[in-house]
């Protein structure tokens, strides 16, 4: 008994050696056939009953000859198996382990994982080979069906993106035309129109611009997927600096203040993560309270292989019962007359964060709100 060998393992080895029933149980319970090959007389090979049953044959009718299984195996896989056999005989460290296809008695294909080990004499010459089969037909069928499903999904996504791009162009063009002609009409006829008529033009123009923003937001949402990610090292601190520069006018006009703590470097798509930060900071400015200037805090906290980022504000906040709803597609908790927007910004944020393998949630504050999202470190 080896010094580091468990006493129960040693006992089991002894049982296998002394009691054939134990060996039969092990091979029947965990294998779909075993074989023992005489390499000195290569035509002689013993196959267990289960070996033949997997392929639909009566073991009593099948010969213990290598030619019997070689006639059933797929020719390409036989070539692979023989190559691995020769390599394993020459070098024991080369594994004899491959997936092969057999022809079932009914003509169907049976997939098998076939593994083996050469047994050598004292001089290291191959004398016998012990092998084991595990049927994996169902696994291969599932794998094939999954591959087809993924391929179909990819085609559907590609078609959806193409449709979204075409639809965006076809919808944006007339809106641009409407907006431009309304602007020309307002400019050329301003002195001849009543204030109410001018208001009609301005409202129509605002509605067209809002619809254009909605279309762009829809296109943004539809384009975000895991396959679109261009991952690389992203310095989140630099990204926040860029976003604050882009939103400088809006923050200044609101009399706002932004405080950003030290932020980490993570793996991600910088363009998409910038969009998350843009949406969250812009929302914090937009949904500010009427009686106080916005104060926004951006911070990060390390976790178990993750970083959790928080964008806090002191704005109007929201009711806790709407914490999940605000990430819904096109959801709005406030009327368009109160706050402009498409109601898609947070849905886009969720789609981007989840495409990175992260999570996002909203937490009501007193006052204000916090949007918290976690990303892999």
N, C-alpha and C positions, 0 to 999 in steps of 0.2 A: 504493500500500500504506500502510495506517495505521501510525503509528509504533509503536503498542502491539500490532499484529496479528502473530501468529506466522507465520513464513514458510510453514509447512506448511498453515495455514488458507488463506492466499492461493493456494497452489498448488492446493488442493482446489477453491476457487471457480473457478479458471481451467479445471480439468478438467470441472467441471459445465457450464460455459458452452460448452466446445469438444467434449465427447464425450457424446452422448446416452446411451450405455451406462452411464456413471457415474450420471447422473440416474435412469435406469430401475432401476439396482441400489439406489440409496438409497430410492426410493419403494416398491419391491417388498420390500426387506428390513426396513423400519421402519414402513410404513404399510399400511392396508387400503383403499387407494383415495384418489385425489386428484381434485379438480375445479377447473375454471377457468371462471369465469362472466363473460359479457359483460353488464355492467350497463347499457350503452347500448342493447342489444338483449336484454332480460331473458329471452327464451325460449331464447336460444342459450347452451348450457353444455356444455363438454367434460368427460366423466367417463372416468377411466382404466379399463382392463379389470378391474383388481382391484376397483374400486368395485362393479361389477355381480356379479362372482363371489362376493363376500361374501353377496349376497342370493340366490344360486342361479340367476342368469341368465347366458345366453350373451351376452357383450359385443357380438358381431356382430349380435345381434338387437335390441339396445337403441338407441333414438335419443339423440342428444346434445341433449336438450331438458330444461329445468327441470321441465316438467310431469311427466316420467317419474318422477323421484324424489319429487316432491311428492305423487303419487298413492300412493306406497308408505309414506310416513312417517306416524306416528301423528298425528291431527289436533291433539291438545293440544301435541305436541312441535313441530309445524310452526308453531303460533302462537308458541311460545317462541322458536324459531329466527328467525322474522321480526321479533319484537320486538328480539332481540339484534342482528339485522342492521341494523335502522333506527337503533338506539342507537349501533352501531359506526360507521355511515356519518356520523352527526352528531358523534361524538366518538371519535377513534381510540384514546383511552385506555380506552374501554369494550371489554372483551374479547368477541370472538365465540367462545364456548366453552361447549358444553352437551352433556349426555347425551341422546340421542334414540333412539326406538324405530322400527325399520323392520319391515315385513312381508316375511318371506322368501317365496320362490316356493312353498314347501311349506306356508305358512300360519303358521309359527312366528314368534316375535319375535326380532329381532336388535338388540341394544343397541350403539350406536356413540357414541364421543366425537367430536364434530364441531367442528373449529376452523377459523378462517379469518381472512384479513387483506385489507382493501380496498386496492387499488392506485389511486392518484389521479394526476390530471394536474398540470401546473405550477400551476394555480390551486387545487388541493386538491379538485377535484371527483372523486367516485368514478367510475372507468371499468371496472375489472375487480375480480374477487375470486378469490383463491386459497384453496382449502380442503383439509383433510386429514381422513381418517377413521381411527380406531383402533377395531377391534371389541372390546367389553368384555362380551360376553354371558356368558362363563364367570364373569367376575368378579362380575357382577350376580347370577347364579344362586347362586354361593357366598355372596355377601352375604345373599341372601334365605334360604338354608338356615341360615346362621349366625344370622340374626335369629330364625328359627323355633326354633332350638336354644336360644338365649338365653331366648326367651319361655317355652319348655317348662321350662327349668331354673328360671326364676323362679317358674313355677307350682308346680313340684315343691318348691322351697325353701319357698314359702308354705304348701303343704300339709304339709310336714314340720314347719314351725314350729307350725302349728295343731295337728297331731297331738301334738307334744311338749308343748304347753301343756295340751291336754286330758288327755293321758296323765299329765302331772305332777300335775294336780289330782285325777284319779281315783285315782292311786296314793298321793298324799300324804294324802288324806282318811282312808282306813282306817288308815294308819300313825299319824296324829295321834290317832285314836280309840283305837287300841291303846296308844299311849304314855300317854294321859290315864288310861285305865282301869287300867293297870298302876301308875301313880303313886297312884291312889286306893286300889287294892288294897294296895299297900305301906304306905300311911298308915293305913288302917282296920284292917288285920289284922296289923300289925307285931308286936304282943305275943302273937299266937296262932300265929305261924309260926316254924319253926325257922330257924336261921341259913342252912342249906342252901336252904330254900324261899325265903327272902328273896334269896339269891344268884341263884336261878333267875329271880326277877322282875326283878332288876337287870340280869341278862344279856339277858333278853328286851327290856327297855326300851332297853338300849344298842344292841342289834341293830336295833331299830326306828328309833332316832335315826340310826344309821349308814346305814340304807337310805334314810332321808329326805334325808340329806346327799348320798348317791349320786344320787338323783333330781334334786336341785337342780343338782348338778355336770353331769349329763347335759344338763339343760335349758340351762345356761350354755354348754356346748360347742356345742350344736346351734344356738344363736342367734347365734353370732359369725360374721359374714361381711363381705366388703368393702362390701356394700350397707348394712350397719348402721352404718358409721362416721360419726360426727358430728365431723368434723375442725375443729380450731381451735388457736390457740396454747396450748401446754401448758408451764407452768413445772415442769419435772421436780423441781426442788428443793422447790417447794411441795408437790408430789404426795407426795414421800418423807416430808416432815414430817407430812402428813395420815395416811399409812399407819402411820408409827411411833406416832402418837397412838392410832390404832385398835388397834394391837397392843401397847400399853404394858404391859397386865397380863401377857400371855404372856411378853414380854421380861423384865419385872421378876421374875416367878416363876422364870424360868430363870437369873436372875443374869446376863443377857446385856448386851452392849455393842454399840452400833451406831455406826459412823463413816461419815459421808456427806461426800464431797468436793463441790466446786462443780459443779453440774449445769446443763445448758443448757436453753433453751426450744426446743421443736420443734413441728411440726404433727402433731396426732393426736387421737384420741378420749380425753379425760381419764378417763372412767369405765372404759373397757377397759384403759387403761394403768395405772390404779390397781389393777385386778384383777391384772395381771401382777406389779406390785411387792408386793401383798399376798401372793400365792401364794409368791413367791420368798423374801421375808423370813420368812413363817410357816414355810416348809420349812426354812430355815436354823436357825430356833429349834427346830423339832420334831426334826430329825435331828442333834441335838447329841451330842457325845461324853459318856459317863458321867463321865469323870474331869476335865472342864474346862468352865467356863461358855462359852456361845457368844459369839464375837466375829464381827461381821458388818460388812463393808466394802462401801459402795456408791460406785461411781465411774463416770466417763464419759470417753471419749476421742474427739476429732474424727477423721473420716476424709474420704474423697473423697465429698462430698455426703451423708455419713452421720454418725451418732453411735453409738458402741458403748458400751453400758452393761454393767457387771459387778457382780454381787452375789456377793461372796466370803464363805466361812465357814470355820470351823475344826472342823467337825463330823465325822461318821463317814465322809463321802466315799462314793465308789463305785469299782468296778473300771472301768477304761477301756473294757473290752469292752462295757459296758452304756451307753456314752455316748449312743447313739442310742435304745436301747430305753426309756430312762426317759421319753422324750416320747411313748411309745405310749399309745394310749387304754386306760385301765384297767390299765396296767402297774404292778407293784409289785416292788421289789427286796427288800422286807422283809415279813415276815408281819404280819397285823393285830394279833396279840398283842404285837408289838414296838412298832409305830407305827400309830396310827389314821389313817384317811384313805380316800379313794375311789380313789386312783390315777389321777385325771383332771386334777389341778391343773396339771401341766406340759403335758399335752395342750391344755388351755385356753390356757395361755401361748403355746404354739407357734401355735395357731389365731389368736390376737389379733395376735401379732407379724407373722405372714405376711399377715394381712388388711391390715396397715399397709404391706406391701411390704418387710418386713424379714426377718431370719433369726435363729435362736436355736440355741445349742449348749451342751453341758455339758462342762466341763473338770475332770478329777480333780486334786485338790491334795495337798499333803503338809504338814499334814493338810487335811481338808475338801474342798470343791469350789467351783467357780465356775460360775455360770450367766451366759452372755454373750449379749446380744441386740443387734442392730444395727437402727437405724431411719433412714429418710430424714431429712435435716436440715431 
